Amino acid sequence: MKEPGEIKCLDYSGWEIRISLDGLTSEGHRTGHADLWRDGEHRCRIALSGHAVDPSDKLEQKAKLWIDDWKAVDHAGDTGFVGIDD
């Protein structure tokens, strides 16, 4: 389902990237975000605010870099973190 302000949706390396522009701040900054989905689950939101006329290209670039970094890490096995209830 498309969210308000969503201007672009693309697939990248098994992830879905949904880019939305939120509007302008009182200081004149354009705001937007990229939501990253994997296997139907929301995994990450990258937010951006700045003077860019259209931050969608920057959001797409940052989302792809985040995914590339995520793929470079081994996600198998025990991380060694212990939960509060453990």
N, C-alpha and C positions, 0 to 999 in steps of 0.2 A: 504494500500500500504506500502510495506517495504521500510524504508529509508536507505540510505547508512550507513554501519557500524552496522545495527541492527542485534543483535545476538540472541535475545530471545523475545518472546511475550507470555504473559500469562494472564489469567483472575484471578481476586482476588476480592471477595465480590462485584461483579457487576461492577468492574473497569477493564480496560485493561491496562496492564503495558507493555511498549515497551522499552527494554534495548538496548542501542547502545554503542559501544566503538569507541571513536574518534581518538585515536592514542597516540603518545608519545610527551610530551613537550620537549623543548631543555634541560631541567634539568633532563630528564629521568622519569618524572611522567607519569603514564598512566592516560588518561582522558576518561570519559564516562558520560552518562546521562540516566535517566529513564523518559520517557514521560508517564503521567497518563491521561487516557481518560475515560470519563463517559458519557453514552448516546450519543456516537458519537462525543463528543466535547472534545477538548484538555483542560485539567484543570490545569495541573501542570507539571513542569520539575524540576527534582532533578539532580544536577550535582555533580560529584565527581572527584577529582584529587588526586593522591597519588602514593606511591611506590608499591602498590599491583600489583602482576603479572596479575591478572584478577579481576577487580573490579565488575564484573557482580553480584556475590553473595551479595556483600555489597550493591549495588544499589537495588537489589531485596528486601533485608531486609529493607532498608530505605524507599522504596516505600510502602511496606506493613505497616510499622509503621505510615507513613503519612496518609494512608487510614484509618487505625484504629483510629488515632487521629481525623480525619475528621468525621468519623461515630459517635464519642463520643460527638459531638457538635450538639445542636439543630439548625436545619437550617430552621425552620418554623417561619412564622410571620415576623414582622417588626424589623429590626435590630436597628433602631433608628438613623441610619446615614442619613444625609441630603445631597442631591446632590447640586452641584454648581448652577444649574438652579432652585432649589426649593425656 
